[in-house]
Amino acid sequence: MATTIADDRTTQKGLRRSVIAGSIGVLVHWFDWAVYAYMATTVADIFFPNQDGTASLLSVFAVFAIAFFVRPLGSVIFGHLGDRFGRKKTLSMVIISMAAGTLLLGLIPGYDTIGVTAPILLVVARIIQGLAAGGEFGSAAAFLAEYSPAKRRGLGTSSIEVGSVLGFLLASFVVWALHATLSEEAIIDGGWRIPFLLTVPLALVGLYIRLKVEDTPEYRALEELDTIPASPVTEVFKNNRKQFFQTIGIETFMNCTFYVVLVYLLTYQEEIVGLHPDQAALLSTAASLVAIALIPLSGIASDRVGRRPVLLGAAGLLIVGAVPLFLLMRQGSESAAFAATAGLAAILAIILGTHSATVAELFPTRTRQSGLSMAYAIAGAAFAGTLPYINTWLISATDDPMIPAYTLIVVGIVGLLTVLTIPETKGTDLLHESDVSAGGRPSAPVR
């Protein structure tokens, strides 16, 4: 079995295919997710036209948050399926579900056509997306961690976040192109649907690639050992509670930073800094490019010096740098806004390149997908999904445009305290003793 696992992982074609399969679905997922956020002001006009500007924007972000609240349910469903029946099946199921929700969103008539039914259908579409999103990260992180060689696991799993930022990059480019080529009237009249409908061909490509891959060596090892868990969700809370709460802390650190920098910041730059929508979209594109360049380097650094030093460094930079970078952004010049956005994107990239490997290594193979999926979903639902709404509301209530900087400082402190509690996991064996000895089998080294 050890030889088989090693052969699977050192086959370059198989490894390359697994990286593409893991990351392309994440790209589709975050393209869908980002388009909604980037089109927030337009969606507000389409589905909530009778409210004032702030109220309609708050309504859009409230619907944005709803998708996060159903993520935990999706994480339980897809986490259970992944640990019981394999990573490959859930990789395919989540991409289909996400595409279906986004397609529905792109086809919904506006409020002026069907009245209150329009925002109701918007909520339904976001619920479908949220259920799918609850399973995406856990499926992809478990799959790529288990397919990556131990000495390059940080680099291998960093492709998840390269895929996620590529999704944001593609979304920001499409939104920019939409504003650059169509008038505001044309966008309101139907042009806004184009980015959402682009999901269908993207999802079909992702589904085709995911159907071509084999399940992971570690999961097949569980099948050979006959130690696949009957109730992985229950087992997480029975045997892996500490790892579960540590993962919630790390994913809160990552998700909140992610959503401020790559989701909320575009709206902030339009509404608070006063940039034109196409300028804000271009800045978001620049932030994505900075992140894409640095994410693999962060993964490599974590493979060499460890997960803890990299994450602790990112937390410190966020705590110290949030206020100066937001002050710089508000100077009014496009160059200052670019420098500030790039700085925030660089800090985010350090977190993105390291967090997936870190949390995947905390769990045994038996419960890895369930543990990752549920912790990630809870972090998103409880904290990250509400940040755009909270920041918008607090700025309106306090008239203080520095609110997002203060929230990032809090996020950095959460990350710092959490990382201090975890062991160094760099290079550890993903088949834990509990994977081998479960079901009455004797504990023995796998390799």
N, C-alpha and C positions, 0 to 999 in steps of 0.2 A: 504493500500500500504506500509506503514512504517513497519508493521509487516512482510509482505512478504519479503521486502528487508532484514530485520534483520535475518529472518529465513534462507534465501538463504546464507547469509554471515557466519552464525554460523554453518552451516552444514559442518562438517569437510571433509566428502567425496567430497562434491561439491567444497569446497575451495581448497582441494588438487588437484582435477582434473583441476581446473582453473589455478592453478600455473603451473602445468605440461604443459597444453595446451599453456599457454602464453610463457613459457620459451623454450620449445622444438623447436618451429619454429625459435626462435632467435638463438638457438644452430646451427641449420642447416644453417641458413643465414650466421652466422659468420664463420662456418666451411668452407663454400664455399668461402667466402671472404678472409679468412686467408690463405687457400691453395694457392690461386693465389699469395699473397704477399710473402709467404714463399718459393714458387717455382720461384721467380722472376728471379734469375740468370739462371735457367734452361729454363724457358719460353723465356728468351732473346735469348738463343742459338737456340731454336726450331723455333721461329717466326721471329727473326731478326739476322740471322747468318752472314750477310755480313758487319756488323758495328763493330767498335771497342768496347771494354768492357763497357766503360762509356756511349757511345752513345746508345748501345743496351739496357743497363739498364735504361737509361732515356726514351727510347721508351716504355719499359714495364710499367714504372711508369706513363707515359703519358696516356697509355691505361687504367691503374688503375684509373687515374683521370677522364677519360671519363665517367665511370660508376657513378661517383659522380655528374657530370654535368647534367645527365638525372634524378637524384633522385628527383629534384623538380617537374618534370612532373609526376613521379610516385606518389609523395606525394599528388598532387592535385587530381589525379584519385582515389587513394585508400582512401585518407582522405574524399573525397566527398562520396564515397560508404559506408564507415564506419559510418559516421554521418547520412546518409540518410537511410541505410538499415541494419545497425547493425554491431557490432564488429566481430561476428562469421564468417560472409561471407568473410570479408577481411582477417581474420586470415588464412582461407583456401586458398584463391586466391594467397596470396603473397608467400606461401611456394611452391605452384605448379610452379609459375613463376620463382622463384629463382632456383629451381631444374632443370627446363628446360634449363635455361641459362648455368648452370654449366655443365649439361650433354652435351650440344652442345660444350662447350669449351673442354671437355675431349675427344670428338670424332673428332675434327678438325685435318686433316693431316698437317704435318709441312711444312715449307717454301720450303724445298728441294723437296717436293712431288708436291705441287700445286702452288708454287711461291707466288706472291703478294696476291693471294686470301686467303692465310692462315692468315696473319695479319688482312685482312678485316673481315674475319669470327670471328677472335678473338675480334675485336671491336663490332661486332653484338652481340656476346655472352655476352660481358660486358655491353652492353646497356640493354639487357634483365634483367641481374642481377641488374643493377642500377635502373630500373623501379620498380622491386620488392622490392628492398631495401628501396625505397622511401616510401613504405607503411608499412614496418615491424615494425619499432619502434613505430609509432603512434598507430597502431592496438594493439600491445602487451601492451604498456604503458597504454592506455585508458582501455583496458580490465582488466588488473591486478589491476590498481588503483581502478576501480569501483567494483571489486570483493573482495578487501581486507578490513577487518574491519578498521575503521578510526584510532584506536589506534595502529594498526600494519601495516599501509599502507606503511611505509618506508621499513619494513622488507618484506612485500608482493611484492612490486614492485622491490625490490633488486634482486629477482629471475630472472628478465629479464637479468640483467648483469651477474648473475651466469651462466645463459644459454649462454650468449655471450662469456664469458671467457672459459667456457667448450668447446665451439666450437673452440676457438683458441687453447686450450689445446689438444683437439683431433687432430686438424690439425697439430700442432707442433710435436705431438707424431707420427702421420702417416708419416710426412716428415722425422723425425729422423729415423724411422724404415726403410723407403725407402732407405736412405743413408747408413744405417747400414747393410742392407741385399743385396743390389744390387750395382754393380759397376757403375761408372759414365757413361760408355758406355751403359749399360743396361737401365739406367734411360733415357738417351737421345733417345735410340731406341724405347721406348714405356712405360717404367716403370713410367714415369711422369704422365701418364693418370690415374693411379690407384686412387690417392686421389680424383680426380674430379669425377670419376665414382662411388665412395662410396656414393655420395650424393643421389642417387636414393633410396636405401633402407632406409636411414635416413629420407628422405622427406616423403616416404610412411608411415612410423611410425608416424611422426609428423602430417600428414594430417588425419590419422585415429583418433588420439586423439583429434584434433581440431574439427572434425566433431561430436564428442560425447558430446561437452559442450553446455550449454544453453547460450543465450546472457546475458549480465550483468544486474543486478537489476536496475541500473540507466537508462540504455537504455530502458528497458521494462517500467520503470516509465514514460519516455517520450512518449512511445507508448500509455500508458493508459491516459496520459494527453492530447494526440493529439498535442504535441508541437515539433515534429520532424521537423528540419529546411528544407526548400526547397532548399536553396542555402548556405550551411554551409561555403564554401570558401569565398563567398562574405561577409558573416556575421562576419567572423574572422577580416577582414580588416575594417569593419564598426564599430564593437563593442568591439573588443579585440586586437586592434593594440598594446597597451602597453605590454600586456602579450605576444604577438607574438614576439616583439623585445627582451623582457627579455629572452624568451626561446631561441632565436637565440644566445644570449650571453652565457647562461649557456651551451647550447649544443656545442658551439664553444670551450668553456673551456674543456668540457668532451671529445669531439671527437678528438681534436688535441692532447691532452695528450694520449688518447687511441691509436691513430695511430702511435705516436712516440714510445711508450713503447711496444706495442704488435704487431706492423706491421713493422715499419721502423727499429727498433732496431736490429732485426735479420740480416738484410742486412748490417747495420752499423757495427755490430760486426764482420761480415765476411770481409767486404771490407776495413774498417778503422782500427779496433782494431786488425785484423789479425787472428781471431779465425777460426778453421776448421768448416765447415758447421754443422757437427753433434754436436760440442760443442755449437755453437750458438743456435741450435734447442733445446738442453737440457736446456740452460739458459732461453729460451723462455718458456719452459715447467715449469721451476721453478718459473718464474714470474707469470705464470697463476695460479699455485698452491697457491702462496702467495695471489694473488688477490681473488681467490675463498674463502679462509679462512677468509679474512677481509671484503668482500663486505656485507655479512649479518650483521656483527657487526656494520658496518657503518649505515646500514638501521635501526638497533635497536637504535643506538645512536641518529639518527635523530628523531625517534619516542619519545625519552625521553627528549632531550635537544632542539630539533628544527632543521629545515633544514638549516637555515642561519649559525649558529655557526659551524656546520660540514663542510659546503662548504667553509666558510671563512677560516677555519683552513687548509683545503686542498690547497686553493690558496696560503696561506702564506708559507706552506711547499714547494710548487712547486717553488715559487719565490726564496726562500732562498736556497733550496737544489739542484737545477738543475745543477749548475756549479760544486759543490763539487762531486756530484755523477758521472758526466761524467769524471771528472779528475780521480776519483778512478777507473772507468771502464778502462781507458787507461793505467793503471799501468802495464798491460801485464800478470798478473797472473789470473788463472781461479777463484781463491777465491775472488779476488778484483772485477772481472767482475760479479760474482754471487752476492756479497754484493750490488754493485751499481744497478744491475738489480732488486734485491729484494726491494731496497729502492724506486726506481721509481714505481714499481708495487704496493707498499703499498700506496703511495700517490694517484695513479690512483684508487685503490680500494675504498678509502674514497669518491672520487667523484662519482664513479659508484654506490655505495650503496645508494646514496641520491638524485641524479639528477632526476630520473624518477618520484618519488613521488612529488618532488618540482614542476616540470613543469606541471604535470598532475593536480595538485591542483590549478594552476593559472587559468585554463580555465573552463567555464561552460560545462556541459555534451553535450549541443547542438553542440558545435564547438570543443570539446576536441580533437577528432582524427584528424580533418583537421588542427587545430592549431599546434598540436604536430608534425604531419607528415611534414608539410611544413617548420616549423622552424628548425626541425632536418635536413631535406634534404638540406636546404639552408646553414646551418652551415657546413655540410659535403662538399657540392659542392664548396663553396666559400673559405673554409679554410683547413679543414682536408684532403680532397682528394688530394690537391696539395702539402701537406707538404713533403711526400717522395721525390717528384720531386724537390721541392725548396731546401730541405736540401742537396740532392745529387748535384744539380747544384751549390749551394753556396759553398759547400766544395771544389768542383772542381775549382771554380773561385777564391776563396780566399785562398785555401790551409790551411784552419783553421778547424780542426776536432771538434772544440767545437761549431760549428754552431747549432746543435740540442739543446744544453743546452740553448743557447740564445733564440731560438724560444720558448722553454718551459717557459722561464721567461716572455716573452710577453703574452703567453697564460694564465699564472697565473695572470697577471695584468688584462687581460680581464675578467677572472672569478671573481676576487676580486671586480672590479668596478660594474659588473652586479649584483652580489649577494647583494651588498649594496643598490640597487634600489628596491629590491623585498620585499614584506611583509612576515612575518612569516606565513606559511601555514599549519603547523603541525596540524593534526586532524580536518581540516575544512570539511564542508559538500560539497560533490561533486555535489549535486543538488543545483545550485545557484538559486537566485531569478528569473533570466532571463529564467531559464529552466521551472519554474512553471508558470510564468506570460505570456510567449510568446504565440502568437496566440490569444490575447484578453482575456486570462484567468486571473483571479485575482491572485495577489501575496499572497502566504500563506506558512507557514512552512510545510515542507515535513514530518518531523518526530516529 
